[in-house]
Amino acid sequence: MRTPLAMMAAVAIMATGCKKKPATETDTPVDTDTEEPTGDTGESCGNTPPVLANLAVANNSSGNTVSLAFTLTGSDADGDLHEVYYDLWIDDAVDGTVNTSGPAPLTGGPAIVTQNGNPVDPCSVSQGVGLTITLPIDGTNIPFDTELDFAWKLGDAVGNRSNALAITAWTPKANGDDGGPVDTDDTDTDIPVPTGDTGTPPGPTGDTGTPPPPPGPTGDTGDTGSQPPPDPTADTGSSDTSTP
């Protein structure tokens, strides 16, 4: 965290808000005097500081205008956010924190909260206040394509300031495109391609062709032990049976 950047910038602001609910509601007739006070009546709403509850940022570049849009959402118990002010610090030592103890380099307001196109009554806005601030990026006071910490405070109609909230954001590029590192990750090639031919599963090892013929019997198979048939012309040793 370092001393915030000094800067000068012309900002555009727009405020919206919800009217404070009355403490009680009765059927008692109201004063029918239609005379309206003009300007600030100096009415004291109280001395409660506003609360900055949420902070968001987006690239708001359009055409030749490069800018960021910040949306601040807050509330104030005493209702005097009918006029809204802001303070902004910018820090180029990005760590999510900004030193806001000194005077803010950039302040602005009032943004007048309106309803149906007309300013709301003093002390009537206590909750749901949204302040949209368009911050130009000119490349000189605020650099292009740079990561920075931005810290904001809300101010109410009597000068009380809220807590500070910080947000880290990249400023747009000079052409209005989003700033920040270029994403080089190509998700189409994230699936690894196997090496080699995987179409045919590998066969078993060794020769799996025609099995060899079964081995023959061992030893000499020429003589099976059977006797040859007798020769009818041979002398069988029988007695002479010739007829006398």
PEBEL-V13738 format. One record per residue. OMEGA is omega in whole degrees, -180 to 180 (none if undefined). Layout:
BEGIN
<<OMEGA> <OMEGA>>
END
This chain:
BEGIN
<<180> <176> <-178> <179> <170> <-176> <171> <-180> <174> <-176> <173> <-177> <177> <-177> <172> <-179> <177> <-179> <179> <178> <177> <-178> <178> <175> <180> <177> <179> <179> <-180> <177> <-179> <178> <-175> <-179> <-177> <174> <180> <177> <-178> <-179> <-178> <-180> <179> <180> <-174> <-178> <-180> <179> <177> <178> <175> <-172> <-174> <-179> <180> <-179> <178> <174> <-177> <-176> <179> <-179> <-180> <-178> <178> <-176> <170> <176> <178> <177> <-180> <179> <-177> <-179> <178> <-173> <-177> <170> <-174> <169> <172> <169> <-175> <176> <179> <173> <-178> <171> <177> <-176> <-180> <172> <-168> <175> <179> <178> <180> <177> <-179> <-177> <-180> <178> <180> <177> <-179> <177> <-180> <179> <3> <165> <-175> <177> <-178> <174> <-175> <177> <-178> <177> <179> <180> <174> <177> <-176> <-176> <-178> <-174> <176> <179> <177> <-179> <178> <-176> <178> <-176> <179> <175> <-173> <180> <-180> <177> <175> <-172> <174> <169> <-177> <177> <-176> <170> <178> <178> <-176> <168> <172> <174> <179> <-172> <-178> <173> <176> <-180> <-179> <167> <178> <171> <-179> <178> <179> <-178> <172> <173> <180> <173> <-177> <179> <178> <178> <178> <176> <178> <-179> <177> <179> <-179> <-179> <178> <-176> <-180> <-177> <-179> <-179> <-177> <177> <-179> <178> <179> <-178> <180> <-178> <-178> <180> <-178> <178> <179> <180> <179> <-178> <-180> <-180> <-179> <-179> <-180> <178> <-180> <-179> <178> <178> <179> <177> <-177> <-180> <-179> <-177> <-178> <179> <179> <-180> <176> <179> <-179> <177> <-177> <-178> <-176> <180> <-177> <179> <179> <179> <-177> <-179> <-178> <-178> <178> <none>>
END
